[in-house]
Structures are given as C-alpha cells and as structure tokens.
C-alpha cells in the first residue's frame, strides 16, 4: 500500500487527486479540516419571522392534493 499526503481545496464537495494515483485504483480517504468551518455550522442561529406576521399568510392551494389527475398516475410507473 502506498501513501500520498497532499493539500487541496474542496469545490462542490469534490477533491481532485494527484496524477500519481492510478485510474480505477481503490483508495482510502481521510478528510481533516480546520475548526473554523465547524464553528460556523454549530453557531448558526435559527431564523424566526417577526411576531406581527403571525396569521397573515393564507394558503391559496390544497397542498395535500395531487398535481396530476389520478388517471395519469399509471404513466409514472
């Protein structure tokens, strides 16, 4: 087993491996990241609407009904 240590930046949750790693080769990945990223997620406050907005929103549609007529459900199978 070979080991390569390298640093990279994650883009769209993808990590680019060095060209030294052969194609179709099984690899084990250990991900280490700095703690400031963890603190940003933990300290995230839940947003709440202003209390004066309570009761002012009315639903214009039946959210429990289907968007398709029941006869068209057969085509989805």
Backbone torsions as a table, in degrees:
resi	resn	phi	psi	omega
1	UNK	NA	135.9	178.7
2	UNK	-104.8	152.9	177.5
3	UNK	-128.4	132.9	176.3
4	UNK	-125.8	128.8	174.9
5	UNK	-107.9	128.9	179.2
6	UNK	-150.4	160.9	176.4
7	UNK	-113.0	143.3	-179.9
8	UNK	-150.4	173.8	177.5
9	UNK	-116.0	133.6	-179.7
10	UNK	-80.5	129.1	175.2
11	UNK	-125.3	121.3	-179.0
12	UNK	55.1	38.7	179.8
13	UNK	60.1	29.4	177.0
14	UNK	-117.6	142.8	177.0
15	UNK	-119.8	128.9	179.7
16	UNK	-90.6	124.7	-179.6
17	UNK	-86.1	152.2	176.9
18	UNK	-63.3	157.7	-179.7
19	UNK	-66.6	-15.0	178.5
20	UNK	-66.9	-21.0	-178.2
21	UNK	-81.1	121.2	-178.8
22	UNK	-67.6	153.8	176.0
23	UNK	-65.5	150.0	176.8
24	UNK	56.7	29.3	179.4
25	UNK	-101.5	126.3	177.0
26	UNK	-64.2	136.0	-179.5
27	UNK	-130.4	156.0	171.2
28	UNK	-111.8	135.1	-175.4
29	UNK	-120.6	130.7	174.0
30	UNK	-115.4	122.7	-177.3
31	UNK	-107.4	122.0	175.3
32	UNK	-118.6	134.4	177.4
33	UNK	-137.2	157.4	-177.2
34	UNK	-69.6	151.3	-176.4
35	UNK	-67.3	-25.6	179.6
36	UNK	-56.3	-32.9	178.0
37	UNK	-65.9	-38.9	179.8
38	UNK	-66.4	-39.9	-179.4
39	UNK	-65.3	-35.1	179.7
40	UNK	-63.1	-37.4	-178.9
41	UNK	-74.9	-42.2	-176.5
42	UNK	-68.0	-39.3	-175.3
43	UNK	-86.4	8.1	-178.8
44	UNK	-68.9	121.8	-178.2
45	UNK	-87.1	145.4	177.9
46	UNK	-78.2	131.7	179.9
47	UNK	-82.4	142.7	177.9
48	UNK	-128.9	141.8	176.4
49	UNK	-72.2	160.4	178.2
50	UNK	-65.0	140.3	-177.6
51	UNK	-59.4	-26.5	-179.7
52	UNK	-69.4	-16.3	179.1
53	UNK	-80.5	-11.5	-177.1
54	UNK	-58.7	127.1	177.4
55	UNK	81.8	3.8	-178.2
56	UNK	-93.5	-11.3	-178.3
57	UNK	-99.5	130.5	178.5
58	UNK	-123.2	136.0	179.6
59	UNK	-79.3	132.2	-178.5
60	UNK	-94.8	-7.7	-176.0
61	UNK	-132.7	159.4	174.5
62	UNK	-84.4	105.5	-175.4
63	UNK	-73.3	-16.3	-178.3
64	UNK	-89.9	-14.0	179.9
65	UNK	-82.1	161.1	-177.8
66	UNK	-79.8	148.5	175.5
67	UNK	-76.8	-22.6	179.0
68	UNK	-107.4	145.4	171.4
69	UNK	-62.7	152.4	-176.0
70	UNK	-61.6	-27.4	179.9
71	UNK	-69.4	-23.5	-178.6
72	UNK	-87.0	-6.1	-179.2
73	UNK	-66.1	-26.4	-179.4
74	UNK	-63.0	-31.9	-178.7
75	UNK	-71.5	-15.7	-179.3
76	UNK	-83.5	-11.2	-177.8
77	UNK	-86.6	NA	NA
